[in-house]
């Protein structure tokens, strides 16, 4: 997703980011946490801008499945950045499709994916490029099981710096101090507690209210806009919806892929109806490895030919990459309503498309 322009960065934030960027004596791993909409992504982007000129390459582990920075919703990713442009759309170094907008759906699987991404950074990135810092951006689920998940992440990653962003509503904040440590000792970790950048008339730090659903829908639309060349003029969501409805899909034989339903079980007789008009993760099995399937992109199941047992899938994933896909992952990421309403006519992504001999 494109970066926000002209974000307000208070002096307190600048000082915290500068402390991290100027750290020496070991690899930098900055763990950014705090309540929902407190500014974690904005601070992470600001820190990224400081680290890039010094280190040339920066790793970014995005654990916010609801509003990820460089992938569509429902994904967890590790991205290596080597540019300071404000409209970054890099391909992830490693990506997993979680299939929902909240880790509440399955916290254990969520942690498995996070740990796998961090371990990939340690074994494949940090060992060969010891100077590549890591930014870990987290979700805003900081209470109950969400708190436990955050503590597990902190103990596994053992960052060099923890940035705890706080707001005036104390009940919504994470505890002060080294809350992840049983004895409250931060040890070698530098803890930076800062206030949210947004303040009210009494200079109290408050939450930034965002239309999360709209942001997610826009992110999905932007992702599938990549099905078309950049020079194709599409100035509205309606034009993108019409273009996608008319776009030639890929044929994918059911026998060539393993179809996996995440977070639920689907009766065998209902699989085709479940898949149709859904967004699926296009993944590649890690042969000879216990790693989860590596996600290479998303696709829309446009229709299904039940006689030929063929799925028709729209995706911006290049054909040479698509040839490697052997797993389809279905979660709960839905097609935005704005893509279903084409000229007020019947949606092209209806169950009626599950027909023999489309």
C-alpha positions in Angstrom: 0.0 0.0 0.0 1.3 3.5 -0.8 2.8 5.4 2.1 1.0 8.3 3.7 2.4 11.7 2.8 3.4 14.4 5.3 2.9 12.4 8.4 3.4 14.4 11.6 6.5 13.3 13.5 6.8 14.8 16.9 10.2 15.5 18.4 9.8 12.6 20.9 9.4 10.2 18.0 12.4 11.7 16.1 14.6 11.2 19.1 13.5 7.7 19.7 14.0 6.8 16.0 17.4 8.5 16.1 18.4 6.4 19.2 17.7 3.2 17.3 19.3 4.3 14.0 22.5 5.3 15.7 22.8 2.2 17.8 26.1 0.3 17.6 27.5 -2.9 19.1 25.3 -5.4 17.3 22.4 -5.9 14.8 19.4 -3.6 15.2 16.1 -5.2 15.7 13.3 -2.7 16.5 10.0 -4.1 17.9 7.2 -1.5 17.6 4.1 -2.1 19.7 1.1 -0.3 21.2 -2.7 0.0 21.1 -4.7 -0.1 17.9 -4.3 3.0 15.7 -1.7 4.6 18.0 0.7 5.2 15.1 2.9 2.1 15.0 3.0 1.9 11.2 3.8 5.6 10.9 6.6 5.3 13.4 7.9 2.2 11.6 7.9 4.1 8.3 9.8 7.0 9.9 12.4 4.7 11.4 12.7 3.0 8.0 13.5 6.3 6.4 16.3 6.9 8.9 17.8 3.4 8.6 17.9 3.1 4.8 20.6 5.8 4.2 22.8 4.3 6.9 22.4 0.6 6.1 21.3 0.6 2.4 19.0 -2.4 3.1 16.4 -2.9 5.9 14.2 -5.9 6.7 10.6 -5.2 7.6 8.6 -8.0 9.4 4.9 -7.1 9.1 2.7 -8.9 11.6 -0.4 -6.8 11.2 -2.7 -9.0 9.1 -5.5 -6.5 9.1 -3.6 -3.5 7.6 -0.2 -4.8 6.4 2.2 -2.3 4.8 3.5 -4.1 1.7 1.0 -6.9 1.1 -2.8 -7.3 0.8 -4.8 -8.0 4.0 -4.5 -11.5 5.5 -0.8 -11.8 4.8 2.2 -11.9 7.1 5.5 -11.0 5.4 9.2 -10.3 5.6 10.2 -7.6 3.1 13.7 -6.4 2.3 13.8 -2.7 1.3 16.6 -0.9 -0.4 14.9 2.3 -1.5 13.6 5.5 0.1 10.8 6.1 -2.4 7.4 7.0 -0.9 5.4 4.6 -3.0 7.1 1.3 -2.3 5.5 -1.9 -3.7 8.4 -4.4 -3.2 7.9 -8.1 -3.4 8.2 -9.8 0.0 11.2 -11.9 0.7 8.9 -14.4 2.4 5.1 -14.3 2.8 2.5 -16.5 4.4 -1.3 -16.3 3.9 -3.0 -16.3 7.3 -6.4 -15.8 5.6 -8.0 -13.4 8.1 -7.8 -9.8 9.2 -7.2 -10.7 12.9 -4.8 -13.1 14.6 -7.7 -13.8 17.0 -8.9 -16.5 14.4 -5.9 -18.7 15.3 -3.2 -17.2 17.6 -1.1 -20.4 17.5 -0.9 -20.6 13.7 -0.3 -16.8 13.7 2.7 -17.3 16.0 4.0 -20.2 13.9 4.1 -17.9 10.8 5.7 -15.0 12.7 8.4 -17.3 14.1 9.0 -18.8 10.7 9.5 -15.3 9.2 11.9 -14.2 11.9 13.9 -17.4 11.6 14.1 -16.9 7.8 15.5 -13.4 8.6 18.1 -14.9 11.0 19.2 -17.8 8.8 18.9 -16.2 5.3 19.3 -12.5 5.7 21.1 -11.7 8.9 23.8 -14.4 8.6 24.8 -13.3 5.1 24.2 -9.6 5.5 25.0 -8.9 9.2 24.3 -5.2 8.8 20.7 -5.5 7.8 18.5 -4.0 10.6 15.0 -5.5 11.2 11.8 -3.5 12.0 9.0 -5.6 13.5 5.6 -3.8 13.2 2.8 -5.4 15.3 -1.0 -5.3 15.4 -2.9 -3.3 18.0 -4.3 -6.4 19.8 -2.6 -5.9 23.2 -5.1 -7.2 25.7 -6.0 -10.8 26.8 -4.7 -13.4 24.4 -3.3 -10.6 22.2 -1.0 -9.6 25.1 0.2 -13.2 25.5 0.9 -13.4 21.7 2.9 -10.2 21.9 4.9 -11.5 24.9 5.7 -14.7 23.0 6.8 -12.7 20.0 9.1 -10.6 22.1 10.7 -13.6 23.9 11.3 -15.4 20.6 12.7 -12.4 18.7 14.6 -10.9 21.6 14.9 -7.4 19.9 17.6 -4.8 20.6 15.0 -2.1 21.0 11.3 -2.1 22.0 9.2 1.0 21.2 6.0 1.1 23.3 3.7 3.7 22.0 1.2 5.0 24.6 -2.0 7.0 24.6 -3.8 8.9 27.4 -6.4 6.2 27.9 -4.2 4.1 30.2 -6.5 1.1 30.2 -5.8 0.6 26.5 -2.0 0.7 26.8 0.6 -2.0 27.3 2.2 -2.1 30.8 5.2 0.2 31.3 8.6 -1.3 31.7 9.8 -4.7 30.5 6.4 -6.3 30.6 7.5 -9.3 28.5 10.1 -10.3 31.1 9.1 -12.4 34.2 11.3 -10.4 36.5 10.7 -7.1 34.8 14.3 -6.7 33.7 14.9 -5.5 30.2 18.5 -6.6 30.3 20.2 -5.8 27.0 17.0 -4.5 25.4 16.6 -0.7 25.1 13.1 0.2 26.0 11.7 3.4 24.5 8.2 4.6 25.7 6.7 7.4 23.6 3.3 9.0 23.3 1.1 8.8 20.3 1.6 11.6 17.8 -2.0 12.6 17.7 -3.2 14.8 20.6 -6.4 16.5 21.6 -7.0 20.1 22.7 -5.6 19.2 26.2 -2.4 17.8 24.7 -3.4 14.2 25.5 -2.3 11.4 23.3 -5.3 9.9 21.5 -6.0 7.2 19.0 -6.1 8.0 15.2 -9.5 6.9 14.0 -9.4 5.2 10.6 -12.0 3.4 8.4 -10.2 0.1 8.6 -12.6 -1.7 6.2 -12.3 0.9 3.5 -8.5 0.8 3.8 -8.5 -3.0 3.5 -10.8 -2.9 0.5 -8.7 -0.2 -1.2 -5.6 -2.3 -0.6 -7.2 -5.4 -2.2 -8.4 -3.3 -5.2 -4.9 -1.8 -5.6 -3.4 -5.3 -5.5 -5.6 -6.6 -8.3 -5.1 -3.4 -10.3 -1.7 -4.9 -11.0 -3.4 -7.4 -13.4 -3.2 -4.6 -15.9 -0.3 -2.6 -17.3 0.6 0.6 -15.5 -0.1 2.7 -18.6 -3.7 1.5 -18.8 -5.9 4.4 -17.8 -8.2 3.4 -14.9 -9.1 6.4 -12.7 -11.9 4.9 -10.7 -12.7 1.7 -8.7 -15.7 1.2 -11.1 -13.3 1.0 -14.1 -11.1 -1.5 -12.3 -14.1 -3.6 -11.4 -15.3 -3.6 -15.0 -11.8 -4.5 -16.3 -11.4 -7.3 -13.8 -14.8 -8.7 -14.8 -13.7 -8.8 -18.4 -10.2 -10.0 -17.6 -9.1 -13.5 -19.0 -8.5 -15.8 -16.1 -6.0 -18.6 -15.7 -7.2 -22.2 -15.9 -6.1 -24.2 -12.9 -6.8 -27.9 -12.8 -8.0 -29.1 -9.4 -5.8 -32.2 -9.7 -2.7 -29.9 -10.0 -3.2 -28.2 -6.6 -3.9 -29.1 -3.0 -6.9 -27.1 -1.8 -6.6 -26.2 1.9 -9.3 -24.4 3.9 -7.9 -22.3 6.7 -9.6 -22.0 10.1 -12.6 -24.2 9.2 -13.6 -27.5 7.6 -15.7 -27.5 4.4 -17.8 -30.6 3.4 -16.4 -32.3 0.3 -19.6 -31.7 -1.6 -19.5 -28.0 -0.9 -15.8 -27.3 -1.8 -16.5 -25.8 -5.3 -19.3 -23.5 -4.0 -17.0 -22.5 -1.1 -14.2 -21.6 -3.4 -16.2 -19.7 -6.1 -16.2 -15.9 -5.8 -13.5 -16.1 -3.1 -10.0 -14.7 -2.6 -7.4 -17.5 -2.2 -3.8 -17.5 -1.3 -1.6 -18.9 -4.1 1.1 -20.9 -2.4 4.1 -23.2 -2.9 4.8 -26.1 -0.7 8.2 -26.2 1.0 9.4 -29.7 0.0 11.4 -31.5 2.6 10.7 -28.8 5.1 8.3 -28.2 8.0 7.8 -24.6 6.9 4.3 -23.5 6.0 3.4 -23.1 2.3 5.1 -19.9 0.9 2.5 -17.5 -0.5 3.4 -15.9 -3.8 0.2 -13.8 -4.2 -3.6 -13.8 -4.1 -6.2 -14.8 -6.7 -9.9 -14.4 -7.2 -11.7 -17.6 -8.1 -13.7 -16.2 -11.1 -15.6 -19.4 -11.9 -15.5 -23.2 -11.8 -16.0 -25.9 -14.4 -17.2 -28.9 -12.4 -17.1 -31.3 -15.3 -13.5 -30.5 -16.3 -12.6 -29.8 -12.7 -11.0 -26.5 -13.6 -10.8 -23.3 -11.6 -10.7 -20.0 -13.3 -8.5 -17.6 -11.4 -7.7 -13.9 -11.8 -4.4 -12.9 -10.4 -1.5 -10.4 -11.0 1.0 -13.1 -10.3 3.2 -13.7 -13.3 2.6 -16.9 -15.2 6.2 -18.2 -14.6 5.6 -17.9 -10.8 2.1 -19.3 -11.1 3.5 -22.4 -12.6 5.1 -23.2 -9.2 1.9 -22.9 -7.3 0.7 -26.2 -5.9 -1.5 -25.1 -3.0 -4.6 -22.9 -2.8 -5.4 -21.5 0.6 -8.9 -20.3 1.3 -9.5 -18.1 4.4 -11.9 -15.4 5.2 -10.6 -12.5 3.0 -13.5 -11.3 1.0 -13.8 -9.7 -2.4 -14.6 -5.9 -1.7 -18.2 -5.1 -2.3 -17.2 -2.3 -4.8 -15.8 -5.0 -7.1 -19.0 -7.0 -7.0 -21.2 -4.1 -8.0 -20.5 -3.7 -11.7 -22.8 -1.3 -13.4 -25.6 -2.3 -11.1 -25.8 -5.7 -12.9 -25.5 -9.2 -11.5 -22.0 -9.8 -10.1 -19.7 -11.8 -12.4 -18.5 -13.6 -9.2 -21.7 -15.5 -8.4 -22.4 -19.1 -7.4 -24.1 -19.5 -10.8 -20.5 -19.6 -12.2 -20.1 -23.1 -10.7 -21.3 -24.8 -13.8 -20.3 -27.8 -15.9 -18.6 -26.6 -19.1 -18.2 -22.9 -18.6 
